[in-house]
Amino acid sequence: VTERDDQNGLTRRRLFEALGVAGAGVALGGLPGEVLARRAVPFHGRHQAGIATPAQPRLQLAAFDVTATARGDLRDLLRDWSEAAARITKRERSSGLTITFGLGPALFEPGRFGLDRKRPPGLADLPAFTGDALDPARSGGDLAVQACADDPAVASDAIERLLARGSGATQLRWNQAGFGRSSSTSRKQRTARNLMGFKDGTNNVKAENTRAMSRAVWVGERERPAWMRGGTFLVVRKIRMRLDDWDATPVHRQERIIGRHKKSGAPLGGRREFDPVDLNAGVESGDPRIPTDAHIRLSSPQANGGVRLLRRSYNYRDGVDADGNPDAGLVFIAFSRRLSQFITIQRRLGHRDDALGDFIVHTASAVFACPPGARRGGYVGEGLI
Ligand code: HEM
């Protein structure tokens, strides 16, 4: 059976499971040897799924423009999508599917849906950063739908279903696939590598660290607007890597650019991946162990007034451009309590300071407010509309 049988809601994976085929639930695109949790990730709850829940190996992230002009139509769309998402997530539980919704800044424009007074502070397109080369057609959007799963077909199918249901009220703006989660969001997960070959996510905020999650990620119970409490803000940056240049750079130089050893993931001078990073080592003697322009120094909380992000990025490969160069890199995805957290770090990274800047270019950008999770019978965004 290679095709999905929709009427029975049967997937190839589930058929194998039903047949008791050993290993069928293991790693379609997971890390070698990593057994993927096949428990359902519930759609309903205080927070939306797909944020703090362990990152699955596959991503399909789409942005939509709302064509409907009446507030009631927007509400009906959000309600319908939530109900459908709850059903699809349940049906595709063997693939660990999660669906996460976000609301773009343009929805709050005065005179559009009458939501301007409920706009979360700071929810606006990101400022221009040095070195940006953004494609407007692949940036922005009124609504975001992030589908993550063990199986790429399940993730893209979820988006297509919502697209079909939303026709008449919304249209697709951009749709981006990602693979090989390049961030771990849980201590239980092994750290994956990005396309530059480095472990990515070692020093990420981990979901088990509930203090860091409430300080860095979730909108607090006393913050305004009230409808965002338990929610978070999403930043998406499509970052293309100059992989030919990178691969031509000696490994010891690459390691100084990142600030970590390539093989182990340990900070320079350390031996194990999770060895603590000592940014002060060697600074006084004028020979910092972690170079002044290393990525992990410039993005660290110490360099950014304590600011942190929950990164949940994926690798992408979109073929080659007209010149035959690979279009590949990172779908950088970060969740934070305020968008200013990303802005602070990205400004610090700034093209000239960050040694990594010579090897990457940001080609698309979008931001969304992700409301709290829906209660049973409710929908995401209910508090807003
Ligand atoms: C293609 C672009 C990028 C690549 C290849 C990359 C790669 C890495 C790697 C290998 C690490 C070290 C392992 C880890 O702790 O996760 C790291 C850390 C980090 N990166 Fe990036 N990164 C990229 C873009 C960004 C951007 C745009 C931001 C935010 C504006 C960012 C923020 C961070 C942060 C906060 C850390 C953890 C620093 C620490 O506290 O140790 N990165 N990145």
Boltz pocket constraint, residues with backbone or C-beta under 6 A from the ligand:
constraints:
  - pocket:
      binder: B
      contacts: [[A, 194], [A, 196], [A, 198], [A, 199], [A, 200], [A, 201], [A, 202], [A, 203], [A, 204], [A, 237], [A, 239], [A, 240], [A, 241], [A, 258], [A, 260], [A, 277], [A, 295], [A, 296], [A, 299], [A, 300], [A, 301], [A, 307], [A, 308], [A, 309], [A, 329], [A, 330], [A, 332], [A, 342], [A, 345], [A, 346], [A, 349], [A, 360]]
      max_distance: 6.0
